[in-house]
Amino acid sequence: MLLAVVVVSFLLLIFAFSIQKVELTVTNKRVYGATAFAKRVDLPLDSVSAVSMSSFKGIAVGTSSGRIVFKGIGNRDEIYEAINKLIIERQEKAKAEPVKQEAPASNLDEIKKVKELPDAGIITQEEFDTKKKQLLGL
């Protein structure tokens, strides 16, 4: 029984020591800081897909690579709200921006571009003729 108390006390001491070095900073471009045991993390905001609160005043930041947990954050609620707001703003901005699709260049446009190459001495006339036939499907 005494051994169990000593082990639990030791684990709690290690946990308390590890979260003392936790830090988290949020900007409009990045989420960075140090997790338990001073593991450095630097995430572009575009890679952050989710945020949640966790035990021991923690913040969990989700990315496509996994979940990173920062424990012992004094202003956890403020940081949670800030990250959540930035994610929502990014999603709304993506919805508002129209999807730009460029029409593929026609074969004639492509031939005109390639025609400049032999004129500039970059390729031979024979190479141009081969590319022209390829573009025309001959």
C-alpha positions in Angstrom: 0.0 0.0 0.0 2.8 2.4 0.9 4.5 1.6 -2.4 1.3 2.5 -4.3 1.1 5.8 -2.5 4.7 6.5 -3.3 4.3 5.6 -7.0 1.1 7.8 -7.3 2.8 10.7 -5.5 5.8 10.3 -7.8 3.6 10.3 -11.0 1.7 13.4 -9.7 5.0 15.2 -9.1 6.2 14.3 -12.6 2.9 15.5 -14.1 2.9 18.7 -12.1 6.5 19.4 -13.2 5.8 18.7 -16.8 2.8 21.1 -17.1 4.8 23.9 -15.6 6.6 24.4 -18.8 3.5 24.4 -21.0 3.0 27.5 -23.0 0.6 28.4 -25.9 0.5 31.4 -28.2 -2.1 32.1 -30.8 -1.8 34.6 -33.6 -3.9 35.1 -36.7 -1.4 32.9 -38.6 0.0 30.3 -36.1 -0.6 28.3 -33.0 2.7 27.6 -31.3 4.2 26.8 -27.9 5.4 24.0 -25.8 3.5 20.9 -24.6 4.3 18.8 -21.6 8.0 18.1 -21.1 8.7 21.2 -23.2 8.0 19.6 -26.6 8.0 22.6 -29.1 5.0 22.8 -31.5 4.5 25.3 -34.3 1.3 24.9 -36.4 0.2 27.1 -39.3 -3.4 28.1 -38.6 -4.4 26.6 -41.9 -3.4 23.2 -40.6 -5.6 23.5 -37.5 -8.9 21.7 -38.1 -10.4 21.6 -34.6 -10.0 22.8 -31.0 -11.4 21.4 -27.8 -11.0 21.7 -24.1 -9.5 18.8 -22.2 -8.9 17.8 -18.6 -6.4 19.6 -16.3 -7.2 23.0 -17.9 -6.1 21.7 -21.2 -6.6 22.7 -24.9 -6.5 20.0 -27.6 -5.7 21.3 -31.1 -6.6 18.9 -33.9 -4.7 18.8 -37.2 -4.7 16.3 -40.1 -1.6 14.8 -38.5 -3.3 14.2 -35.1 -4.2 15.9 -31.9 -1.8 18.0 -29.7 -2.7 18.7 -26.1 -1.5 21.6 -24.0 -2.2 21.1 -20.3 -2.4 23.6 -17.5 -3.3 26.6 -19.5 -4.3 29.4 -17.1 -6.5 31.3 -19.6 -7.8 28.2 -21.4 -11.3 29.6 -22.1 -9.9 32.7 -23.8 -7.4 30.7 -25.9 -10.2 28.2 -26.8 -12.4 31.0 -28.0 -9.6 32.7 -30.0 -8.7 29.5 -31.9 -12.3 28.6 -32.4 -13.0 32.1 -33.8 -10.1 32.0 -36.2 -11.2 28.5 -37.5 -14.7 29.8 -38.1 -13.5 33.0 -39.8 -11.3 30.9 -42.1 -14.2 28.6 -43.0 -16.5 31.6 -43.7 -13.9 33.2 -45.9 -13.5 30.0 -47.9 -17.2 29.9 -48.4 -17.4 33.5 -49.6 -14.6 33.2 -52.1 -15.7 31.9 -55.4 -13.9 28.9 -56.8 -11.7 30.0 -59.6 -11.3 27.6 -62.4 -9.3 28.5 -65.4 -10.4 27.1 -68.7 -7.7 25.0 -70.3 -5.9 26.8 -73.1 -7.1 25.8 -76.5 -4.7 23.9 -78.8 -4.4 27.1 -80.9 -3.3 29.1 -77.9 -0.8 26.5 -77.0 0.5 26.4 -80.6 0.9 30.2 -80.5 2.9 29.9 -77.3 5.1 27.1 -78.7 5.6 29.0 -82.0 7.6 31.7 -80.0 10.2 29.1 -79.0 11.8 28.5 -82.5 11.5 32.2 -83.2 13.6 32.8 -80.1 16.0 30.1 -81.0 15.1 27.9 -78.0 13.9 24.9 -80.0 14.3 23.9 -83.7 11.7 24.1 -86.3 11.5 20.3 -86.4 10.8 20.2 -82.7 8.1 22.8 -83.1 6.5 20.8 -86.0 6.5 17.7 -83.8 4.8 19.6 -80.9 2.3 21.2 -83.3 1.3 17.8 -84.7 0.9 16.5 -81.1 -1.3 19.4 -80.1 -3.4 19.0 -83.3 -3.7 15.2 -82.6 -2.1 14.3 -85.9 
